[in-house]
Amino acid sequence: MSGAPARREQARKARIRERRATGTFTAGAVLAIALIVSIAGSLYADFQVRNAFEHHYSVDQLQSELDGLYQSLLDQETGLRGFLSSSGQTVYLQPYEEAEQSFDAQLLQLRNDSKAHGLMAADPILLDLSAEHAQWIAYVAQPLIAHPDLPDSMERQSMGKLLYDQMRLDVAKVTAIYGQDARAAAANVQSLLIRAAASTAVLILLFGIAAIVADSYRSRTQAELERERVVADTLQRAFLSGWDSVPHLRIGTAYVSSTSEAAIGGDLFDIHRIDAHRSLVLVADVSGKGIEAAVETAQVKYTIRALIDDYDDPGALLAKFNGIFLRSLRDLSSFVSIFAGIFDDRDWTLRYASAGHAPTFLRRGDDVEQLPVTGPLAGITDDAAFSSLSVALRPGDLLVLSTDGLTEARDSSGVAVDDDGVMRWVKSGAREPQALAQQLIDQATQFAGGRINDDLALLIVLFVEMVQDVTDDGRRTEAGSTDAGRAAPASEAEPL
């Protein structure tokens, strides 16, 4: 009988080990499933958002084509009126002739593009416009140009005015159709982003509950909750802050959110390769915090990426973005500061435009200069003007871009570090971009008494020659290319 208790004790320990192994496997399985589902959901949401933004941009392009068509009508009518009022001076017919030659091609292009984007309701109106224009040409313009003194000249001019008014009304109807579709597309974008954020939050919540249940096997609830927070942080960064690999650029990044409940906010940085020689460098700061700011941040990123292929000049790019942003606003108090630069490695220039984005610094050797702002904040007024400036670069130059959480860090007495203070930090900082990013986070946190009270995003770009390097895992890379396209955490600043 003495051996029975020992055998029972061995069996009890075996059952404990089995339960622990089951708990470990369950926790791992829950984590893997949550990650797969969350990443798949994020990718699907990203696909839907891209399509929605592309459709919104296409409607803007249709409106531009319609504006050009209306301008052609205006040129024809104005040219004819000038010809008749000047007693037949043909110099006034030049705008008429140029517009008349291109009108049919413009109208056909607009009809085809409207059909391609599913706006079939505009086609009957455009057909009416075509018929009215043909009638105006045949009955009014051509006879009066050939014989300005026709006996029924006044009657034909009156008929021409009626036809022109009808064509203008048709243009207004098509504009209303495009505007309604643009508003629907903007609402769809906002809805998709909010649903994506809510779905991610629900998935993370379910993962947390499942992790707590799994940890009951191992009494490690707190550790699993921390892992959930890290997963949430990783997914958020993957959704909003991925960037492209670019030669000649070595990147350092850091991001600190002032929102303790979730590592999300209105700050954004992005590196996007436009073509073989040009790359977009973007930093933006959307007003507000939390989920709503993250929604606006994603809109900024994907709108700028959608526009960059069609706008070589950063000032024109920001002007176009400003109009789109204003038309899609749900909160009229929202605005955004943006730095958008295009680096060209053929002549080593950075051409940029800054929409009210002041914290931008360039370090050359031991000198640091602040790049000037070139325009107002985006989202304030539709007629805002944005200019561009060019900066000549050379290997070793360091571009430091941040949101205002850096320059507005305040000490215990409420005094901000300001631009001059940050320039001193940049001047005395490390030469490697990632090390400098961490130093700036540490200095701002220390200056602010241990906690930064505003979202802070840092993007530091070191411009380098092309040299091959070997990473720690044995992969051969080129110096200046980004690594995995993810933000590096600020290790000591909380919350992340």
Secondary structure, 3 states (H helix, E strand, C coil): CCHHHHHHHHHHHHHHHHHHHHHHHHHHHHHHHHHHHHHHHHHHHHHHHHHHHHHHHHHHHHHHHHHHHHHHHHHHHHHHHHHHHCCCCHHHHHHHHHHHHHHHHHHHHHHHHHHHCCCCCHHHHHHHHHHHHHHHHHHHHHHHHHCCCCCCHHHHHHHHHHHHHHHHHHHHHHHHHHHHHHHHHHHHHHHHHHHHHHHHHHHHHHHHHHHHHHHCCCCCHHHHHHHHHHHHHHHHHHHHCCCCCCCCEEEEEEEECCCCCCCCEEEEEEEEECCCCEEEEEEEEEEEEHHHHHHHHHHHHHHHHHHHCCCCCHHHHHHHHHHHHHHCCCCCCCCEEEEEEEEECCCCEEEEEEECCCCEEEEECCEEEECCCCECCECCCCCCCCCCEEEECCCCCEEEEECCCCCCCECCCCCECHHHHHHHHHHHCCCCHHHHHHHHHHHHHHHCCCCCCCCEEEEEEEECCCCEEECCCCCEEECCCCCCCCCCECCCCCCC
